[in-house]
Amino acid sequence: MNTMHMHLGESLQVSLFGSSHGPFVGATLTGMPKGIVREDDVIQEAMKMRRPGGTYSSKRNEVDDVLWLSGFENGITTGQLIECRIMNNDVRSKDYSFLPDHPRPGHQDMVMMKRTKGEADLRGGGTSSARMTAPLVALAALIKPWIGLKGVHVEAHVGAIGTVEAMLMSDSPPRWVNETCKELRCRDPDAALEMADLITRSRTQRDSIGSRVDLCLSGLPLGVGEPWFDGLEPALARAMMSIPAARGVEFGHGFGVQTMRGSEHNSPWGGTADSPKLEGERPDGALAGMATGSPVHVRVAFKPPSSIPQEQVTLNLKTNEKEALTVKGRHDPVLAPRAVAVVEAMATLVLGDLMRRGGFLDE
């Protein structure tokens, strides 16, 4: 089988390993300097926000304790490779007995099986599963306080589920003002109630629903990012689109720019020569791939989860006929609530790497 590469970053490089129904999922991180304190409470809080088992998520019950296997001495980084693992304790592989003969619609089963000539472990999505995001969230939570020392703040929430739109984060209460907001990871309490009702109706119909995560990055030093391919927005877009089921990324005004005029969209520079600042309503957080000092606003759209308890007709490779398939098991009815932690994690990993490369994170 050809080697499949799962790496992100250059100066801070993350590599993924493991699979959804294997013994564990894990990741390594290179490029962290020595002397960074591991804040386990921050890490555990991030893991809790991503983990399954909530009212509006998969009922898979994983503790998600992070095992740190290398790179630390007394909870402080040594400057060497960091490795973490998270055990898979609640797998139900019998739910995937239809594989590999009957690949699911909307999933990677068919393409991964063909790519690996039948050698891949497809159970639970294998290496393409959202389960693989767990170690990414752990590593990002390790980095987050470090970049926070430079004043960088990363925060996301559920911006939309189906047709229900939440108010802008800048206009909404802090997180989370009630239990529904906390369960749905949405800062808008009125929208959260509507979202909960929509998810419940979708579940009753044995279906799933699409959603969106809104992200705000603030406090970035002027100039973070590289020109062209590793610019702030291109690097973030690549990371966001690597999240399972992500289907679109917008920055700033997004696709709304197609109806705008330059005089509307352009943001003049104000401030002083020593401390320039963009003015206007929601100015761009990046120009030519580099941070302007203004907040970076990102929206990430997620497709409705593909595993639904509704009969679907799709190709059976054993009979070479299209046959009925009903997917069993424990699956998310919507993705954005659990994706909030992952979107924050991906942004943190990208910012850590770009800040390291640009000399904004000195050892």
N, C-alpha and C positions, 0 to 999 in steps of 0.2 A: 504494500500500500504506500502511495506517495505520502511524504511527510506533509502535514498540514500545519501551517504557521499561525499562531495566535499571539501576536505581539502588539503592543501599543507603546509609543514614545521612543525617545532617543536618549536624552540625558538621564531621564527617569524612565526605564523601560520595564513594562509589565508583561509577563508571559503567563498564559493560562494553561492548566492541565486538569485532567479528571473528566468525569461525565456524570450525568444526572442520576443514573442508577448504578454507578460503580461504587466503590467503598468511600470515595471522597471527591470533593472538588478542591482545587487549590491554585495558587499563583506564586510567582516569584517577582521580586522587585529589585532592580539594580540601580545604583546612582544615588542612593540616600547617603548623606554624610554621617559621620559618627557624631554622637552627642545629642541626638533628637530623642526626646522622652516619648515613650508610647503611652498615650492617654487611653487606658482601657475602658473608662466610662464613656468616652466619646465613641469609641469603636462599637461597644455593645449597644449604644443607643441607635447608631446607624444600622446595625444588624437587625435590631428589633423592628425598625421602620420598613426594612426590605422583606423580612421573613413572611412565609405563608401562615395561614391559620386564622386570619381575621374574618369578620362578618362578610366582607365583600371580596374575599380572595379564596384561593385553593385551600382545601382542608388538610393538605399535607402538613404534618406537624414535625417541624425540625427545630431543634434547640438553637442551632447555628453558633455554638461556641467556637471561637477561633483558636486554633492551635498554632503557635508561633514556633517554628522548628529551627530557624537560624536567623542571624542578623542582630541579635540582642544580647546584652549582658545586663542583668538586673533591670530589665525594662527600658534600656537605653540603646539606641542603635550603635553598632560597632563599625559601620562603614562597609561591611561585607554584604553579600547577597542576602536578602530577606525572603524567607519562604513561609507561607501560611497554608494551612489545610483546614477544611471544614467537613466533618464526617456526614455521610448520608445515612441517617438512622431510620427513616420512615418511608422506604421505597415499597411500592406494590407492583412488581414487574408483571404479575399475572394480568394486570389491566392492559398489557401490550401484547397479548398472545396472538393477535392478528398480524403482527409484524414478523418477518419482512414481506409476507405475501400480499398484504392489503394496505399499501401506503395511504396515509391520511391526506385528505384535501387540505391545502393551505400550509402543509408542514414540509420539513426538509427530508422526510423519509425517503422519497424516491430519488432526489438528486444526490443525497449523501450515499445511498446504497450504490448508485451507479458510479459515483466518483470513486468510492473505495472498493468497488467490485465485490460488494456484499460483506465486507469485513467490519463495517462500523457497527457499534452498539447503538441501536435506534431507540431503545427504551427511554421514555420520558423526554425524548428530544436529543438524547446523547450529548455530544459536545456542543450542540447548537441550543441547548436548553437554557432558559432563563435561570436555572439553578446555577449556571456558571457565573452569574453576576455576583454571587455571594462573596467570593474572595476579592472581587474588584471593589466592592463596598468596604470590605475590611481594610484593604490597602489605602483606599482613598481617605478613610477615617483616620488612618495613621498620619497622612500627609496634611490633612485639613488644618490642624492647629499650627503647623509649621508655616503654611502660607498665610494663615490668619495673623501671624506676627507682623506681616507686611501690610496688614489692613485689608486683606482680600476677603470678601464674604460671598459665599455660595449658598443660594437658597432657591428651592423649587416648590411648587404645589400643583395640584390638579387644576388645570385651567378650563377643561371641558370634558364632559362625558356625553356622547351623542350630541344632541342639540342644546344641552344645558351648558351655558357659559358662565364661568365665575367672573367676578369683578377683578380688575387688575390687582396684582399683589400690592402695589403702592397705595391702593385705596382700601385695602381689606384689613381686618383685624390681624393681630399677630397669631402665630399658630400655637396651639389649636384651641379655639374658644369653647368647644364642646366635644362630646364623644363622637358624634357623627363626623365632624370636621377631622378629628383625629383618625377615625377609621378610614375615611376617604382621602386623607391628606390634602384637604381643600380648605383654604383659609376663609372662604366665603360661606358663612353659616346658612344663608338662604339657599344658595346654589347647592350646597351639600345635601340638604334635605331633598331637593328635586332629583339630584343625582342618585341618591339612595333609592328613591321610588322607581326611577328608570331602570336601575340594575335589577331590582326585584321583579319588575314586569318582564324584563328580558329573560331572566332565569325561569320564570313561569312558562315562557314560550320555548324553553329549552334552547335558548340562543345566547349570543354574546353581543357586546356593544363596543364600538370604537371610542377612543379617548385622546386626551392631549395633556402633556405636562408643560407648564410654563416655568422658565428658569430666569433668574436675575443674578448677574455677576457684578459685584460692585467693589470699589477700592483698588482696582488694578492700576499699577503704576503706568504712566504714559510710556508707550513703546514696547510693551510686552507682545511678543509674536514675531514671526519671521515673514519676510516678503514671499508672496506666491504660495507655494504648496503647503507650507507649514505656518501660514498665517493664522491668526487667532480664530477667525470664523471657519476657514477650511479644516483646521485641526479639530475644532469642536464638532463640525458637521460630520466628519469621518467617525469620530468617537460615538456620537449620538446615533448615527445610522447603523453602527455595529450592534446596538442593543437589540435583542430579539424582538421582532414585530414592529420596529420603528419604520415609518413609511414616509416621513417628511420632516424637514427642519426649516424653520424660518428665523431670520435675524432682524431685529429692529422692526421696521414697517412691513417686512416680508413681501408677499406677493401684492400687497397694497400699493407698492411703488409703481406698478404699471399704470395706475390712474393718476399719479401725482405729477406735478411739474417741478422742475429743478428749484424754482424759487420757493416752493413749499418744503421740499425735502432737505435742501442745504441748511446746515446749522453753522452760524457764524462763530468765530472764535472770540471769546471775551477773556476776562481775567487780566493777567499781566504777562510780560515776557518771561518772567521766572516761573509763573504759575498759570499757564494758559488753560482755558476752560471753554468747552463747547456750550453754546446757549441754545435756547429753543425747546420745543416739546419733544421729549424722547429722542435726543440726538444720538447719532451712531456711536456705539461703544468701541468700534474699530474702523480704521481707515487704512487701506492698502495692507491689511493683515496685521496691523499693530494697534494696540489699545490706545484710545484717546483720553482715558481717564473718566469718561462717562460710563454709566452702567451698561452692560451688555445684556440685551433682552433676547431670549431664545425661546422658541416654541417647538416642541417635538410631538408629532402625531403618531399614535399607535393604532394599528389595525385591531379589529375585534379578534379576540382569541380564536384560533382555528379549531381547537378541540371543543366540540359542542355535543351534548347528549341528544342530538337530533339525527335521524337517519339521513345519510347522504349516499349517493350512488357514485362509485368511483372504481377504477380499474383494479381487478384482482390479478396479480402477476402469475399466480398458479394456474388459474383457469383461462387467463387471457380475455376475460369478459368483465364488463362493468357490473358490479354487484353492490348490494346494500351494505353499508357499514355504519354501525353505531359505536362511537367512541365512548368507552367507559372510563372510570377513574376520577381523579380530583383535579379540577382545572379552574383557572381564574375566569370569572365571567366578564371581567374588564381588566385592563392592564395598568392604566395610569396610576392608581393608588400605590401599588408596589413599585412602579417604575420611578416614582419621585426620588427614592433613595438612590436608584441606579443612575438617573440623570445627574443628580448632584455628584455622585461618585465619578462619573465619566468626566464631568467638567473639572473636578478637582485634580484628577490625574493629568488631564491635558494642561491645566494651568501650572501645575507643579513642574511638568516637563518644560514648558515654554519659558517659565520664569527662571528655571535652572539654566537653560540654554542661553538665555539673554543676560545672565549675570545678575538677575534680581534676587536670587536666593544663594547667597554666598555661604560657604561652609563656616 
